[in-house]
Amino acid sequence: MKLTNEEQRMLNGEMGAFKQKALEKIIDYANVLGADELCEVKKSTVYFGAHPYLDVLGTEDYDEIFSTMMLCSDTVYELEDFSHDCFSQTCAAGCDFYKYKSLNMDENLFNRNRSYLSDTSKKGVSVAGSCTPYLTGWIPLSGEHFTTTESSNVIMANSIFGAYGNADGLEASAWSAICGRTPKWGLHVKENRYANCIFEIDCPSETEKDWDIIGYVMGKKLPPQGQPVISRGFKQPDIVKLKQCFASLATTSGCEICHIVGITPEAPDLETALGNNTNCEVYKITEEDYNEAIEFLSNKEGGSLELVSLGCPHYSLEEIRDTVEILNGRKIDKNVSVWLWTDISTQAMSDASGYTEILQDAGIEIFNSSCPMVMGRGCLDGIKSIAFDGAKQAHYLQSEIDAKVFYGSRKECLEAAINGRWGE
Ligand code: F3S
């Protein structure tokens, strides 16, 4: 392993036992991957805070929890400063940052979440509670190395910003946030970033739902280790449409980068996106694929509706504004709850813009830092019918909860919530 002087000093323990341990883990990881050098990580997101699975340790000592679960160590390390040169912020966690009662959440878990996040923020990890960190300033630039715990963010940062990162997992991202390094491997190396299969779009591509479904179908068709380039047939997407596309693409596949000709920086044209990859398979996403996906994601029977969860991935301010516009002064049916998920900073902007108050008056509650999937199924106990406007949640939760799951656009979800029924 080639180490710089600084890395060698860190490995010798000159920067403390915490960074030393994290670097040891990164070097172990590099050895397993076959990487012979490390790269400097400039941005990281981490999956910190309280999560129900942390209870298995039977302790509330956060140093012990962190050492066991994040550093994978039986030795207990005291939390020390994280890397200053790698900006780290939290991804979605097990709880809203402010509320727990209206989510049927345990008060103890809520308190532990605040306490754990406070412990790591004192050591340099900012609290954002976001699975869409690029919407509020977490933007690694072209060629910068990043690590992240959110699968859709891996695709976004690689594809749209041209930054370099892999889908490493929770622990590896924590090690990088502490020591500021990751193995130089996979998509951290330019030669590995070219597309190796081509997708042509022959289905609607105008709305956020269209792009959600495009990502969902593309992931199903993608071969193992596939790195797609979308070559033609699509209407120009914006960041919100891409957010949907990449979340669902990461749901049905292990994709980490997706080039789009004329849109993403490494795909000014098809030839450049493919590099030396020749004879690449061409896949089409047809209207039939599109309709099949929607049929699969949404219960066909329709019926009464109890809960609507909007914002997978977390809503941007623009989407919150659009929600207010769709409502247009109307109220949600009194038998339906509507949860709208975003991050802490976007919620603050929604408050300042007056949107939160309008939503509350209509019967919609805004939450941050989490979602029904990340919180654990307890928040959905007893629910018999639920609608999502994100294919990712509809896909995962339809097999995990004992409820009718409906999937549709934001407008379809809101109209159903206003009528109290899906499909009428
Ligand atoms: Fe975000 Fe939860 Fe969806 S973390 S991407 S809202 S599953």
Residues whose N, C-alpha, C, O or C-beta is under 5 A from the ligand:
A	BS01	F3S	A92 C131 A247 G311 C312 P313 H314 S370 C371 M373 V374
